[in-house]
Amino acid sequence: MAIQDCCSQPGLRPFADARADMLNRLEMVAETDFVPLERALNQLLAEPVASPLDVPSFANSAMDGYALRAEDIGDGRGLELIGTSLAGHPFTGRVGPGQCVRIMTGAAMPLGADTVVMQENCRSEHNIITPCGPVRPGQHVRQAAEDLAQGEAVFGAGMRINARVLSVLASLGLEQVPVRRPLRVALLSTGDELKEPGELLAPGDIYDSNRIGLGAMLTRLGIEITDYGIIRDDPERIREVLLKAAARADAIITSGGVSVGDADYTRQVLEEVGEIGFWKLAIKPGKPFAFGHIGRCAFFGLPGNPVSAAVTFHLLARPALAKMAGERSSGPLLLQARALMPFRKTPGRMDFQRGIVAPQADGSLGAVPAGSQSSAVYSAMAEANCLLHLEQDRGDVAAGETVTLELIDGLYW
């Protein structure tokens, strides 16, 4: 029989159950604003967007070459060159029988022409153009509305505006777009041992890295952050800050103070001023994660260890914030890989180990551990590009076994 680890006590909340319960307890912030495109990056569309015009709005050439009538091809005779069509400077005449127009990529197709032959496939002599090789009617022509037709749905509500989405919105000629009001999140760390980077460390002190990392991830989510800094292990001060933050924010994210130590006051204060939805999960790292509310303000209590804080933010706080913000999300993309070396695992908790995944010679994916799996060693975490989802009842993983993973080397990390 496999031996469970000492932190796998009965009664710990299973990960999937806790996550589903948390999401069911959260409501979306429904406020809407209109912002210019230059301020829309990383925000969420509040309403569906339909195309106000045909894209492209006119038939144009996909190649540098010659615009002609397909019916003129086949008898071997050359075509009279009667003009040029440039991007922004279209040919204003009509292409008649036995005629063609020099055309550049993106230029409007002349009236009468329906086909483009690449310049490399033509012979030019004394203004007579002779296509060489087969020609397919309509080739190398981008038809009007080929991409989007006027009135066609482009993006749904809840779409996150990344660089690609922003480019499409600009191609529609939109000056501003309706977005959901960014979530307001209060961020703080607790602990007498914490110091700001740049301060001198006394014996027993450490630098607060959690707020920097969590703040960066929140920024990538387009969230409005209020940083309350480092709060000392004083229940009265913690109570004061939590109540102040709850009155202004949609959510509070803390790191530290939710374990069972004598100076872990955050959970105690949350019980006094709000409610705890759950505390302590059957996961590793991140067992002492706490979720609750202070009034209408959601509360996410992350563990103090830096790896635990980052992993629980990614797995729990981030999807919760996505629901509150109204983001359209299909959940994480889970992939299968082959363990290239053993992974140590004790049954009892779902284990999210940090790994490095890479393609193998046979086209499959192979994964190895990313250094130390200690929740206090963030330097190894920085090398990881995936989280391995090792099932709660699973034991050690042998080399060659299949593991499930999700990539983390992306937008939010």
C-alpha positions as a Markdown table, in Angstrom:
| # | Residue | x | y | z |
|---|---|---|---|---|
| 1 | Met | 0.0 | 0.0 | 0.0 |
| 2 | Ala | 1.3 | 3.5 | -0.9 |
| 3 | Ile | 2.0 | 5.8 | 2.0 |
| 4 | Gln | 0.3 | 9.2 | 2.0 |
| 5 | Asp | 2.3 | 12.3 | 2.8 |
| 6 | Cys | 1.9 | 13.9 | 6.1 |
| 7 | Cys | -0.1 | 16.9 | 4.7 |
| 8 | Ser | -2.7 | 14.6 | 3.1 |
| 9 | Gln | -5.1 | 14.6 | 6.0 |
| 10 | Pro | -8.7 | 13.4 | 5.5 |
| 11 | Gly | -11.2 | 16.3 | 4.8 |
| 12 | Leu | -9.0 | 18.3 | 2.4 |
| 13 | Arg | -11.2 | 19.7 | -0.4 |
| 14 | Pro | -10.6 | 18.0 | -3.8 |
| 15 | Phe | -9.3 | 20.5 | -6.4 |
| 16 | Ala | -12.0 | 20.1 | -9.0 |
| 17 | Asp | -14.8 | 20.3 | -6.4 |
| 18 | Ala | -13.3 | 23.4 | -4.8 |
| 19 | Arg | -12.8 | 25.1 | -8.2 |
| 20 | Ala | -16.4 | 24.4 | -9.3 |
| 21 | Asp | -17.8 | 25.6 | -6.0 |
| 22 | Met | -15.8 | 28.8 | -6.1 |
| 23 | Leu | -16.8 | 29.7 | -9.6 |
| 24 | Asn | -20.5 | 29.0 | -8.7 |
| 25 | Arg | -20.2 | 31.6 | -5.9 |
| 26 | Leu | -18.9 | 34.4 | -8.1 |
| 27 | Glu | -20.8 | 37.0 | -10.1 |
| 28 | Met | -19.8 | 39.0 | -13.2 |
| 29 | Val | -19.1 | 42.7 | -12.9 |
| 30 | Ala | -21.4 | 44.1 | -15.6 |
| 31 | Glu | -20.3 | 47.7 | -16.0 |
| 32 | Thr | -19.4 | 48.8 | -19.5 |
| 33 | Asp | -17.2 | 51.5 | -20.9 |
| 34 | Phe | -16.1 | 52.7 | -24.4 |
| 35 | Val | -12.4 | 53.1 | -24.9 |
| 36 | Pro | -10.3 | 54.1 | -28.0 |
| 37 | Leu | -8.4 | 51.2 | -29.6 |
| 38 | Glu | -5.1 | 52.4 | -28.2 |
| 39 | Arg | -6.4 | 51.8 | -24.7 |
| 40 | Ala | -8.2 | 48.5 | -25.4 |
| 41 | Leu | -5.3 | 46.0 | -25.3 |
| 42 | Asn | -5.8 | 43.2 | -22.7 |
| 43 | Gln | -9.4 | 44.4 | -22.0 |
| 44 | Leu | -12.6 | 42.4 | -22.6 |
| 45 | Leu | -15.2 | 43.1 | -25.2 |
| 46 | Ala | -18.5 | 43.9 | -23.4 |
| 47 | Glu | -20.7 | 43.4 | -26.5 |
| 48 | Pro | -20.5 | 41.4 | -29.7 |
| 49 | Val | -18.8 | 43.2 | -32.6 |
| 50 | Ala | -20.2 | 43.0 | -36.1 |
| 51 | Ser | -18.4 | 44.2 | -39.2 |
| 52 | Pro | -19.6 | 47.6 | -40.3 |
| 53 | Leu | -18.3 | 47.0 | -43.8 |
| 54 | Asp | -17.1 | 44.4 | -46.3 |
| 55 | Val | -13.5 | 43.2 | -45.7 |
| 56 | Pro | -12.0 | 43.7 | -48.2 |
| 57 | Ser | -14.3 | 46.3 | -49.5 |
| 58 | Phe | -13.2 | 45.8 | -53.1 |
| 59 | Ala | -11.7 | 43.0 | -55.2 |
| 60 | Asn | -8.0 | 43.3 | -55.2 |
| 61 | Ser | -4.9 | 41.4 | -56.3 |
| 62 | Ala | -3.0 | 39.0 | -54.1 |
| 63 | Met | 0.1 | 39.1 | -56.3 |
| 64 | Asp | 2.2 | 41.4 | -58.4 |
| 65 | Gly | 1.3 | 40.6 | -62.0 |
| 66 | Tyr | -1.2 | 41.4 | -64.7 |
| 67 | Ala | -5.0 | 41.7 | -64.4 |
| 68 | Leu | -6.8 | 40.2 | -67.3 |
| 69 | Arg | -10.0 | 38.5 | -68.5 |
| 70 | Ala | -9.7 | 34.7 | -68.1 |
| 71 | Glu | -11.7 | 34.1 | -71.3 |
| 72 | Asp | -8.8 | 35.7 | -73.3 |
| 73 | Ile | -6.4 | 33.0 | -72.2 |
| 74 | Gly | -5.9 | 29.9 | -74.4 |
| 75 | Asp | -5.3 | 31.0 | -77.9 |
| 76 | Gly | -1.6 | 31.8 | -77.3 |
| 77 | Arg | -1.8 | 35.4 | -78.3 |
| 78 | Gly | -0.4 | 38.2 | -76.3 |
| 79 | Leu | -2.4 | 40.9 | -74.5 |
| 80 | Glu | -2.1 | 44.6 | -74.9 |
| 81 | Leu | -0.9 | 46.4 | -71.8 |
| 82 | Ile | -3.2 | 49.5 | -71.3 |
| 83 | Gly | -2.3 | 50.8 | -67.8 |
| 84 | Thr | -1.3 | 50.2 | -64.2 |
| 85 | Ser | -3.2 | 49.6 | -61.0 |
| 86 | Leu | -1.3 | 50.5 | -57.7 |
| 87 | Ala | -2.5 | 50.2 | -54.1 |
| 88 | Gly | -4.3 | 53.4 | -53.4 |
| 89 | His | -4.2 | 54.4 | -57.1 |
| 90 | Pro | -6.5 | 52.2 | -59.1 |
| 91 | Phe | -6.8 | 51.9 | -62.8 |
| 92 | Thr | -9.9 | 53.9 | -63.8 |
| 93 | Gly | -10.6 | 52.4 | -67.2 |
| 94 | Arg | -12.0 | 49.0 | -68.3 |
| 95 | Val | -10.2 | 46.0 | -69.5 |
| 96 | Gly | -11.6 | 44.9 | -72.8 |
| 97 | Pro | -11.0 | 41.8 | -75.0 |
| 98 | Gly | -7.3 | 41.2 | -75.6 |
| 99 | Gln | -6.2 | 43.7 | -73.0 |
| 100 | Cys | -4.5 | 43.6 | -69.5 |
| 101 | Val | -3.4 | 45.9 | -66.7 |
| 102 | Arg | -0.1 | 45.8 | -64.7 |
| 103 | Ile | -1.3 | 45.3 | -61.1 |
| 104 | Met | 0.5 | 45.3 | -57.7 |
| 105 | Thr | -0.4 | 43.4 | -54.5 |
| 106 | Gly | -3.4 | 45.0 | -52.8 |
| 107 | Ala | -4.4 | 47.1 | -55.8 |
| 108 | Ala | -8.0 | 47.2 | -56.9 |
| 109 | Met | -9.0 | 44.9 | -59.7 |
| 110 | Pro | -9.9 | 46.9 | -62.9 |
| 111 | Leu | -13.4 | 46.8 | -64.3 |
| 112 | Gly | -13.6 | 43.9 | -66.7 |
| 113 | Ala | -10.7 | 41.9 | -65.3 |
| 114 | Asp | -11.3 | 38.8 | -63.2 |
| 115 | Thr | -7.9 | 37.0 | -63.0 |
| 116 | Val | -4.3 | 37.8 | -62.1 |
| 117 | Val | -1.3 | 36.1 | -63.6 |
| 118 | Met | 1.9 | 36.4 | -61.6 |
| 119 | Gln | 4.6 | 38.5 | -63.3 |
| 120 | Glu | 7.0 | 35.6 | -63.1 |
| 121 | Asn | 4.6 | 33.6 | -65.3 |
| 122 | Cys | 4.4 | 36.2 | -68.1 |
| 123 | Arg | 6.6 | 37.3 | -71.0 |
| 124 | Ser | 6.7 | 41.1 | -71.8 |
| 125 | Glu | 7.7 | 42.5 | -75.1 |
| 126 | His | 6.8 | 45.9 | -76.6 |
| 127 | Asn | 3.7 | 46.4 | -74.3 |
| 128 | Ile | 2.5 | 42.9 | -75.2 |
| 129 | Ile | 2.1 | 40.5 | -72.3 |
| 130 | Thr | 2.0 | 36.8 | -73.0 |
| 131 | Pro | 1.0 | 34.5 | -70.1 |
| 132 | Cys | 3.1 | 31.3 | -69.9 |
| 133 | Gly | 1.6 | 28.1 | -68.5 |
| 134 | Pro | -1.9 | 27.3 | -67.3 |
| 135 | Val | -4.2 | 30.0 | -65.9 |
| 136 | Arg | -7.1 | 29.3 | -63.6 |
| 137 | Pro | -10.0 | 31.7 | -63.8 |
| 138 | Gly | -10.2 | 34.0 | -60.8 |
| 139 | Gln | -6.7 | 33.0 | -59.5 |
| 140 | His | -4.8 | 35.4 | -57.2 |
| 141 | Val | -7.8 | 37.6 | -56.7 |
| 142 | Arg | -9.1 | 38.5 | -53.2 |
| 143 | Gln | -12.8 | 39.0 | -53.6 |
| 144 | Ala | -14.8 | 41.7 | -51.9 |
| 145 | Ala | -16.1 | 40.5 | -48.5 |
| 146 | Glu | -13.9 | 37.4 | -48.8 |
| 147 | Asp | -12.8 | 37.9 | -45.2 |
| 148 | Leu | -15.9 | 39.5 | -43.6 |
| 149 | Ala | -19.2 | 40.6 | -45.0 |
| 150 | Gln | -21.0 | 43.7 | -43.7 |
| 151 | Gly | -23.1 | 42.8 | -40.6 |
| 152 | Glu | -21.3 | 39.5 | -40.1 |
| 153 | Ala | -20.4 | 38.6 | -36.5 |
| 154 | Val | -16.7 | 39.1 | -35.8 |
| 155 | Phe | -16.1 | 38.7 | -32.0 |
| 156 | Gly | -18.4 | 37.8 | -29.2 |
| 157 | Ala | -18.7 | 39.4 | -25.8 |
| 158 | Gly | -16.0 | 38.3 | -23.4 |
| 159 | Met | -13.3 | 38.1 | -26.0 |
| 160 | Arg | -9.9 | 39.3 | -24.7 |
| 161 | Ile | -8.4 | 42.0 | -26.9 |
| 162 | Asn | -4.9 | 40.8 | -27.7 |
| 163 | Ala | -2.7 | 42.2 | -30.5 |
| 164 | Arg | -4.4 | 40.0 | -33.1 |
| 165 | Val | -7.9 | 41.0 | -32.1 |
| 166 | Leu | -6.8 | 44.7 | -32.0 |
| 167 | Ser | -5.6 | 44.5 | -35.6 |
| 168 | Val | -8.9 | 43.1 | -36.8 |
| 169 | Leu | -10.8 | 45.8 | -34.9 |
| 170 | Ala | -8.6 | 48.4 | -36.6 |
| 171 | Ser | -9.2 | 46.9 | -40.0 |
| 172 | Leu | -13.0 | 47.5 | -39.5 |
| 173 | Gly | -12.3 | 51.2 | -39.0 |
| 174 | Leu | -13.5 | 51.2 | -35.4 |
| 175 | Glu | -12.2 | 54.1 | -33.3 |
| 176 | Gln | -13.5 | 52.8 | -30.0 |
| 177 | Val | -15.0 | 49.6 | -28.6 |
| 178 | Pro | -17.2 | 48.6 | -25.7 |
| 179 | Val | -15.3 | 46.9 | -23.0 |
| 180 | Arg | -16.1 | 45.6 | -19.5 |
| 181 | Arg | -14.9 | 47.8 | -16.7 |
| 182 | Pro | -11.5 | 46.4 | -15.6 |
| 183 | Leu | -11.7 | 44.5 | -12.3 |
| 184 | Arg | -10.4 | 46.3 | -9.3 |
| 185 | Val | -8.1 | 44.1 | -7.3 |
| 186 | Ala | -6.4 | 44.9 | -4.0 |
| 187 | Leu | -3.1 | 43.2 | -3.6 |
| 188 | Leu | -1.1 | 42.7 | -0.4 |
| 189 | Ser | 1.4 | 40.5 | 1.4 |
| 190 | Thr | 1.5 | 39.6 | 5.1 |
| 191 | Gly | 4.4 | 38.7 | 7.2 |
| 192 | Asp | 6.9 | 40.4 | 9.7 |
| 193 | Glu | 9.8 | 38.7 | 7.8 |
| 194 | Leu | 9.1 | 40.5 | 4.5 |
| 195 | Lys | 11.1 | 43.4 | 3.1 |
| 196 | Glu | 10.8 | 45.3 | -0.1 |
| 197 | Pro | 13.5 | 44.7 | -2.7 |
| 198 | Gly | 16.3 | 47.2 | -2.1 |
| 199 | Glu | 15.9 | 47.2 | 1.7 |
| 200 | Leu | 18.5 | 45.7 | 4.0 |
| 201 | Leu | 17.7 | 42.2 | 5.4 |
| 202 | Ala | 17.9 | 41.6 | 9.1 |
| 203 | Pro | 18.4 | 38.0 | 10.3 |
| 204 | Gly | 15.4 | 36.0 | 9.4 |
| 205 | Asp | 14.1 | 38.4 | 6.8 |
| 206 | Ile | 13.3 | 37.7 | 3.1 |
| 207 | Tyr | 12.3 | 39.8 | 0.2 |
| 208 | Asp | 8.7 | 40.0 | -0.8 |
| 209 | Ser | 8.6 | 38.5 | -4.4 |
| 210 | Asn | 5.0 | 37.5 | -4.4 |
| 211 | Arg | 3.5 | 40.9 | -4.9 |
| 212 | Ile | 5.9 | 41.6 | -7.8 |
| 213 | Gly | 5.0 | 38.4 | -9.6 |
| 214 | Leu | 1.3 | 38.5 | -8.9 |
| 215 | Gly | 1.1 | 42.1 | -9.9 |
| 216 | Ala | 2.7 | 41.3 | -13.2 |
| 217 | Met | 0.2 | 38.5 | -13.9 |
| 218 | Leu | -2.7 | 40.8 | -12.9 |
| 219 | Thr | -1.4 | 43.5 | -15.2 |
| 220 | Arg | -1.4 | 41.1 | -18.1 |
| 221 | Leu | -5.0 | 40.4 | -17.4 |
| 222 | Gly | -5.9 | 44.1 | -17.8 |
| 223 | Ile | -6.8 | 44.5 | -14.1 |
| 224 | Glu | -6.7 | 47.7 | -12.1 |
| 225 | Ile | -4.4 | 47.0 | -9.1 |
| 226 | Thr | -4.3 | 48.8 | -5.8 |
| 227 | Asp | -1.1 | 47.7 | -4.0 |
| 228 | Tyr | -1.5 | 47.8 | -0.2 |
| 229 | Gly | 2.1 | 46.7 | 0.2 |
| 230 | Ile | 3.4 | 44.5 | 3.1 |
| 231 | Ile | 1.1 | 44.2 | 6.1 |
| 232 | Arg | 2.7 | 43.1 | 9.4 |
| 233 | Asp | 1.5 | 40.2 | 11.4 |
| 234 | Asp | -0.9 | 42.3 | 13.5 |
| 235 | Pro | -4.6 | 41.2 | 13.4 |
| 236 | Glu | -5.9 | 44.7 | 14.0 |
| 237 | Arg | -3.9 | 46.1 | 11.1 |
| 238 | Ile | -4.9 | 43.2 | 8.8 |
| 239 | Arg | -8.5 | 43.8 | 9.7 |
| 240 | Glu | -8.2 | 47.5 | 9.0 |
| 241 | Val | -6.6 | 46.9 | 5.5 |
| 242 | Leu | -9.0 | 44.1 | 4.5 |
| 243 | Leu | -12.1 | 46.2 | 5.3 |
| 244 | Lys | -10.7 | 49.3 | 3.5 |
| 245 | Ala | -9.8 | 47.2 | 0.5 |
| 246 | Ala | -13.2 | 45.4 | 0.4 |
| 247 | Ala | -15.0 | 48.7 | 0.3 |
| 248 | Arg | -13.2 | 49.7 | -2.9 |
| 249 | Ala | -12.2 | 46.5 | -4.7 |
| 250 | Asp | -14.0 | 43.7 | -6.5 |
| 251 | Ala | -11.5 | 41.2 | -5.2 |
| 252 | Ile | -8.7 | 41.0 | -2.6 |
| 253 | Ile | -5.6 | 38.8 | -3.2 |
| 254 | Thr | -3.3 | 38.2 | -0.3 |
| 255 | Ser | -0.2 | 36.0 | 0.1 |
| 256 | Gly | 0.7 | 34.5 | 3.4 |
| 257 | Gly | -1.2 | 34.3 | 6.7 |
| 258 | Val | -3.6 | 31.5 | 5.6 |
| 259 | Ser | -1.7 | 28.5 | 7.1 |
| 260 | Val | -1.9 | 27.2 | 10.7 |
| 261 | Gly | 1.0 | 29.0 | 12.2 |
| 262 | Asp | 0.7 | 31.1 | 15.4 |
| 263 | Ala | 1.1 | 34.3 | 13.4 |
| 264 | Asp | -1.1 | 33.4 | 10.4 |
| 265 | Tyr | -3.8 | 35.9 | 11.1 |
| 266 | Thr | -5.3 | 36.5 | 7.7 |
| 267 | Arg | -7.7 | 33.5 | 7.7 |
| 268 | Gln | -8.7 | 34.4 | 11.3 |
| 269 | Val | -9.6 | 37.9 | 10.4 |
| 270 | Leu | -11.5 | 36.8 | 7.3 |
| 271 | Glu | -13.7 | 34.6 | 9.5 |
| 272 | Glu | -14.4 | 37.7 | 11.7 |
| 273 | Val | -15.2 | 40.3 | 9.0 |
| 274 | Gly | -16.5 | 38.0 | 6.2 |
| 275 | Glu | -17.0 | 34.4 | 5.3 |
| 276 | Ile | -14.8 | 31.6 | 4.2 |
| 277 | Gly | -16.1 | 29.5 | 1.3 |
| 278 | Phe | -13.3 | 26.9 | 1.8 |
| 279 | Trp | -9.8 | 26.6 | 3.2 |
| 280 | Lys | -7.2 | 23.9 | 2.7 |
| 281 | Leu | -7.3 | 21.9 | -0.6 |
| 282 | Ala | -6.0 | 18.4 | -1.5 |
| 283 | Ile | -3.3 | 19.9 | -3.8 |
| 284 | Lys | 0.4 | 20.3 | -3.8 |
| 285 | Pro | 1.7 | 22.9 | -3.8 |
| 286 | Gly | -0.9 | 25.3 | -2.4 |
| 287 | Lys | -2.8 | 23.3 | 0.3 |
| 288 | Pro | -3.6 | 26.4 | 2.5 |
| 289 | Phe | -5.4 | 28.3 | -0.2 |
| 290 | Ala | -8.5 | 30.2 | 1.1 |
| 291 | Phe | -11.5 | 31.5 | -0.7 |
| 292 | Gly | -14.3 | 33.7 | 0.7 |
| 293 | His | -16.0 | 37.0 | 0.6 |
| 294 | Ile | -16.0 | 40.3 | 2.6 |
| 295 | Gly | -19.4 | 41.6 | 1.7 |
| 296 | Arg | -19.6 | 41.5 | -2.1 |
| 297 | Cys | -15.8 | 41.6 | -2.4 |
| 298 | Ala | -14.2 | 38.2 | -3.3 |
| 299 | Phe | -11.2 | 37.1 | -1.3 |
| 300 | Phe | -8.4 | 34.9 | -2.5 |
| 301 | Gly | -5.9 | 33.9 | 0.2 |
| 302 | Leu | -2.8 | 32.5 | -1.4 |
| 303 | Pro | 0.0 | 30.7 | 0.5 |
| 304 | Gly | 3.1 | 32.6 | 1.3 |
| 305 | Asn | 5.6 | 30.2 | -0.4 |
| 306 | Pro | 6.3 | 31.8 | -3.8 |
| 307 | Val | 5.7 | 28.7 | -6.0 |
| 308 | Ser | 2.5 | 27.9 | -4.1 |
| 309 | Ala | 1.3 | 31.5 | -4.6 |
| 310 | Ala | 2.0 | 31.5 | -8.3 |
| 311 | Val | 0.5 | 28.0 | -8.9 |
| 312 | Thr | -2.7 | 28.7 | -6.9 |
| 313 | Phe | -3.1 | 32.0 | -8.6 |
| 314 | His | -2.9 | 30.3 | -12.0 |
| 315 | Leu | -5.2 | 27.4 | -11.2 |
| 316 | Leu | -7.8 | 29.1 | -8.9 |
| 317 | Ala | -7.6 | 32.9 | -8.7 |
| 318 | Arg | -7.1 | 33.5 | -12.4 |
| 319 | Pro | -10.2 | 31.5 | -13.6 |
| 320 | Ala | -12.2 | 33.1 | -10.8 |
| 321 | Leu | -11.2 | 36.6 | -11.9 |
| 322 | Ala | -11.9 | 35.6 | -15.5 |
| 323 | Lys | -15.5 | 34.8 | -14.6 |
| 324 | Met | -15.9 | 38.0 | -12.6 |
| 325 | Ala | -14.6 | 40.0 | -15.5 |
| 326 | Gly | -16.9 | 38.2 | -18.0 |
| 327 | Glu | -14.2 | 36.6 | -20.0 |
| 328 | Arg | -15.1 | 33.9 | -22.5 |
| 329 | Ser | -12.9 | 31.0 | -21.6 |
| 330 | Ser | -12.8 | 27.3 | -22.5 |
| 331 | Gly | -10.4 | 26.4 | -19.7 |
| 332 | Pro | -6.8 | 25.2 | -19.9 |
| 333 | Leu | -5.5 | 23.3 | -22.9 |
| 334 | Leu | -4.3 | 19.9 | -21.5 |
| 335 | Leu | -1.8 | 17.9 | -23.4 |
| 336 | Gln | -0.4 | 14.4 | -23.1 |
| 337 | Ala | 3.4 | 13.8 | -22.8 |
| 338 | Arg | 5.8 | 11.0 | -22.0 |
| 339 | Ala | 7.8 | 11.2 | -18.8 |
| 340 | Leu | 11.4 | 11.1 | -19.9 |
| 341 | Met | 12.6 | 10.5 | -16.3 |
| 342 | Pro | 10.9 | 9.5 | -13.0 |
| 343 | Phe | 8.7 | 12.0 | -11.1 |
| 344 | Arg | 8.4 | 11.5 | -7.4 |
| 345 | Lys | 4.8 | 11.6 | -6.2 |
| 346 | Thr | 3.0 | 10.4 | -3.0 |
| 347 | Pro | -0.7 | 9.6 | -3.2 |
| 348 | Gly | -3.1 | 11.8 | -1.2 |
| 349 | Arg | -3.1 | 15.2 | -3.0 |
| 350 | Met | -3.3 | 16.3 | -6.6 |
| 351 | Asp | 0.2 | 17.4 | -7.5 |
| 352 | Phe | 1.0 | 20.2 | -9.9 |
| 353 | Gln | 4.6 | 19.6 | -10.6 |
| 354 | Arg | 6.7 | 22.1 | -12.5 |
| 355 | Gly | 8.2 | 20.6 | -15.7 |
| 356 | Ile | 9.9 | 21.3 | -19.0 |
| 357 | Val | 8.2 | 19.8 | -22.1 |
| 358 | Ala | 9.7 | 19.6 | -25.5 |
| 359 | Pro | 9.0 | 17.8 | -28.8 |
| 360 | Gln | 10.9 | 14.6 | -29.3 |
| 361 | Ala | 12.4 | 13.1 | -32.5 |
| 362 | Asp | 9.3 | 11.0 | -33.1 |
| 363 | Gly | 7.0 | 14.0 | -32.9 |
| 364 | Ser | 5.7 | 13.2 | -29.4 |
| 365 | Leu | 6.1 | 15.4 | -26.4 |
| 366 | Gly | 8.5 | 14.5 | -23.6 |
| 367 | Ala | 8.6 | 16.0 | -20.1 |
| 368 | Val | 11.2 | 16.2 | -17.3 |
| 369 | Pro | 11.0 | 17.9 | -13.9 |
| 370 | Ala | 12.1 | 21.5 | -13.7 |
| 371 | Gly | 14.6 | 21.3 | -10.9 |
| 372 | Ser | 13.5 | 21.2 | -7.3 |
| 373 | Gln | 9.8 | 20.8 | -6.6 |
| 374 | Ser | 10.0 | 22.6 | -3.3 |
| 375 | Ser | 7.3 | 25.3 | -3.0 |
| 376 | Ala | 10.0 | 27.7 | -1.7 |
| 377 | Val | 12.3 | 27.3 | -4.7 |
| 378 | Tyr | 11.1 | 29.8 | -7.3 |
| 379 | Ser | 14.3 | 29.7 | -9.4 |
| 380 | Ala | 13.4 | 26.3 | -10.6 |
| 381 | Met | 9.9 | 27.5 | -11.3 |
| 382 | Ala | 11.3 | 30.2 | -13.6 |
| 383 | Glu | 12.8 | 27.4 | -15.8 |
| 384 | Ala | 9.5 | 25.6 | -16.2 |
| 385 | Asn | 7.2 | 25.9 | -19.2 |
| 386 | Cys | 4.4 | 23.5 | -18.0 |
| 387 | Leu | 2.5 | 22.3 | -15.0 |
| 388 | Leu | 2.0 | 18.5 | -14.8 |
| 389 | His | -1.4 | 17.5 | -13.5 |
| 390 | Leu | -0.6 | 14.3 | -11.4 |
| 391 | Glu | -3.8 | 12.8 | -10.2 |
| 392 | Gln | -4.6 | 12.7 | -6.5 |
| 393 | Asp | -4.4 | 8.9 | -6.1 |
| 394 | Arg | -1.3 | 8.5 | -8.3 |
| 395 | Gly | 2.0 | 7.5 | -6.9 |
| 396 | Asp | 5.5 | 7.8 | -8.4 |
| 397 | Val | 5.7 | 8.3 | -12.2 |
| 398 | Ala | 8.1 | 6.0 | -14.0 |
| 399 | Ala | 10.0 | 7.0 | -17.1 |
| 400 | Gly | 7.9 | 6.2 | -20.1 |
| 401 | Glu | 4.5 | 6.7 | -18.4 |
| 402 | Thr | 2.0 | 9.2 | -19.8 |
| 403 | Val | 1.4 | 12.4 | -17.9 |
| 404 | Thr | -1.1 | 15.3 | -18.4 |
| 405 | Leu | 0.2 | 18.8 | -18.6 |
| 406 | Glu | -0.7 | 22.4 | -19.4 |
| 407 | Leu | 1.6 | 25.0 | -20.8 |
| 408 | Ile | 2.4 | 28.0 | -18.6 |
| 409 | Asp | 5.1 | 29.7 | -20.7 |
| 410 | Gly | 2.6 | 32.1 | -22.3 |
| 411 | Leu | 0.4 | 35.2 | -21.8 |
| 412 | Tyr | 0.0 | 35.3 | -18.1 |
| 413 | Trp | 3.3 | 33.9 | -16.9 |
